[in-house]
Amino acid sequence: MLISPAYAQAAGGGDAGFIGLLPIILMFVLLYFLMIRPQMKRAKEHKQMVEALQKGDEVVAAGGMVGRITKVGDQYVTLEIAPGTEVTVQRASVQVPLPKGTIKSIQ
């Protein structure tokens, strides 16, 4: 008689479950717009830039190597990094195109 009986509470309904998931759904939407979408946009721009490479373009390749494109293939480009010195790199490793005339030392 000192302890009163415990009764279960009635179920709150189906809406409480959705409201509980709402913060998680909002986090995923925020993650998409702040991280995933900009990354996909940058990847698309890089792909278009790589496809538009042509002979004579001045570029910066991965690792900071600066050169002028002398040959363009399907998967590789050849860069002239100094007079008489050419290296072959993958097209995808080209990171930044430079304005014409940036490289003055290569003649």
LUMDREN-741195 format. One record per residue: residue in three letters; z, x, y of N, C-alpha, C, O in turn. Coordinates in steps of 0.2 Angstrom, whole numbers, plus 5000, padded with zeros to 4 digits. Example, Ala and Ser with C-alpha at 12.3 -4.5 7.8 and 13.67 -1.06 7.14 Angstrom:
BEGIN
ALA503950664972503950624978503950664984504250714983
SER503550644989503650684995503950645000504050675006
***
This chain:
BEGIN
MET500050044994500050005000500050045006499950015012
LEU500150105006500150155012499450165014499350185020
ILE498950175009498250185011497850125010497850085005
SER497550115016497150055016496450065013496250125012
PRO496150015010495450025006494950045011494950025017
ALA494450095009493850115013493250075011493150065005
TYR492950045016492350015015491750045018491750085023
ALA491150045014490550075017490250035023490349975023
GLN489950075027489650045033488950015031488650045026
ALA488749965034488049935033487549985035487650025040
ALA486949985032486350025034486150015041486149955042
GLY485950065044485750055051485050025052484849995057
GLY484650035047483950015048483450075047483650125047
GLY482750055047482250105046482150145053481850205052
ASP482250125059482150155065482550225066482350265069
ALA483150225063483550285064483250345061483350395063
GLY482850335055482550395052481950425056481950485057
PHE481550375059481050405064481350435070481050495072
ILE481850415073482150445079482450505077482450555081
GLY482650515071482950585069482350635068482550695069
LEU481750615066481250655065480850675072480450725072
LEU480950635077480550645083480650715086480150735089
PRO481250745087481250805089480850865086480550905089
ILE480850855079480450905075479750895076479350945077
ILE479550835077478750815078478650845085478050875086
LEU479050835090478950865097478950935097478550965101
MET479350965093479251045093478651065090478351115092
PHE478351035085477751055082477151045087476651085087
VAL477150985091476650975096476751025101476151055103
LEU477251045103477351095108477151165106476851205109
LEU477351185099477051245096476351245096476051305098
TYR475951195095475251195094474951205101474551245102
PHE475251175107474951185113475151245116474751275121
LEU475651275115475851345118475651405114475551455117
MET475551395107475451455104474751455100474351495100
ILE474651405096474051405091473451385095472951425094
ARG473451345100472851325103472551385108471951395107
PRO472951415111472751475115472451535111471951565113
GLN472851545105472551595101471851575098471451625097
MET471751515096471151495094470551505099470051525098
LYS470751485105470251495111470151565112469551585113
ARG470651615112470451685112470051715107469551755108
ALA470151685101469751715095469051685096468551725094
LYS468951625098468251605099467851645105467351655104
GLU468251655110467951695115467751765113467251795115
HIS468151795109468051865106467451865102467051905102
LYS467451815097466851805093466151805097465651835095
GLN466151765102465551755106465451825110464851835110
MET465951855112465751925115465451975110465052005112
VAL465751975104465552015099464752005097464352045096
GLU464651935096463951915095463451935100462851945099
ALA463651935106463251955112463152025114462752045118
LEU463452075110463352145111462652165110462252135105
GLN462452205114461752235114461752305116462152335119
LYS461152335114461052405116461152425123460852385127
GLY461552475125461652485132462252465135462452485141
ASP462652415132463252395134463752445134463752485129
GLU464252445139464752495139465352455137465552405140
VAL465752485132466352445129466952485128466852545128
VAL467452455127468052485124468152465117468252405116
ALA468252515113468352495106469152495104469452525108
ALA469252475098469952485096470252555096469852605095
GLY470852565099471052635099470952665106471152715107
GLY470552625110470452645117469852695118469752725123
MET469452695113468852735113468252695118468152645116
VAL468052735123467552705127466852735126466852795125
GLY466352695126465752725125465152675126465352615128
ARG464552695126463952655127463652635120463552685116
ILE463452575119463152555113462452585112462052575117
THR462252625107461652645106461252615100460652605100
LYS461652585095461252545090461752485088462352495088
VAL461452435087461752375085461552355078460952335077
GLY462052345073461852315067462252255066462552225070
ASP462152225059462452165058463252165058463552125061
GLN463552225055464252235054464452285059465052285060
TYR464052335061464252395064463852405070463252385071
VAL464152445075463852465081463952545082464452565079
THR463452575085463552645086463652655093463352635097
LEU464252695095464452705101464252785103464452825099
GLU464052795109463952865111464552875116464652845121
ILE465052915113465652925117465652995121466053005126
ALA465153035120464953095124464253115123463953085118
PRO463953155127463253175126463153205119463453255118
GLY462753175115462653195108463153185103463053205097
THR463653145105464153125100464153045099464353015104
GLU464053025093464052955092464452945086464552985081
VAL464852885087465252865081465052785080464852755084
THR465152775073465052705071465652665070466152695067
VAL465752605073466352565072466052495070465552475071
GLN466552455068466452385066466352345073466652365078
ARG465952295072465752255078466452225081466552215087
ALA466852205076467452165078467952215081468452185084
SER467852275080468352325084468252335091468652365095
VAL467652305093467552315101467952255104467952195102
GLN468352285109468852235112468652215119468752155120
VAL468352255123468252235130467552265132467452325131
PRO467152225135466552245138466652275145467052235148
LEU466352325147466452355153465852335158465352325155
PRO465952335164465452325169464952385169465152435167
LYS464252365170463752425169463952475175464152465180
GLY463852535173463952595177464652615177464852665181
THR465152595173465852615172465852685170466252725172
ILE465452695165465452765162464952805165464352795165
LYS465152855169464752905173464552965169464052995170
SER465052985165464953055162464453055156464153105155
ILE464252995153463752995148463052985151462952935154
GLN462653035150461953025154461453025148460853015150
***
